[in-house]
Amino acid sequence: MNTSLPIQAIAADVCVAPQLAPEAMAEAARAGFRSVVNNRPDFEHGPGQPTNADIESAARAAGLEYRFLPVAGGHQTPEEIAAFARLLAELPRPILAFCRSGSRSAKLYMQAQAL
């Protein structure tokens, strides 16, 4: 995918990224992504972080499927991992998942693959 977004491919049709701004949703759509999953809780590190509502609005305006599955950075529960696995199964691909750094989304993907 040709994009200036800070993405990392973790599978043929799944990528992860650090925190994305609402403005990045149009670029994600232009890059060919069909779905976005936000794994970062609102205001995790203060009020300067874009909100789920703002990102969702921009994603939908860009024609993307969008899901909010906020998880803690240090630990993901079996229920959260199962929920991510369901998203991977149901969302149109390619999928772009993001969190603060991208590592939590990548970890969720790896754990979901083990189910």
Secondary structure, DSSP 8 states (H G I E B T S, - for coil): ---SS--EEEETTEEEES---TTHHHHHHHTT--EEEE-S-TTTT-TTS--HHHHHHHHHHTT-EEEE----SS---HHHHHHHHHHHHHS-SSEEEE-SSSHHHHHHHHHHHT-
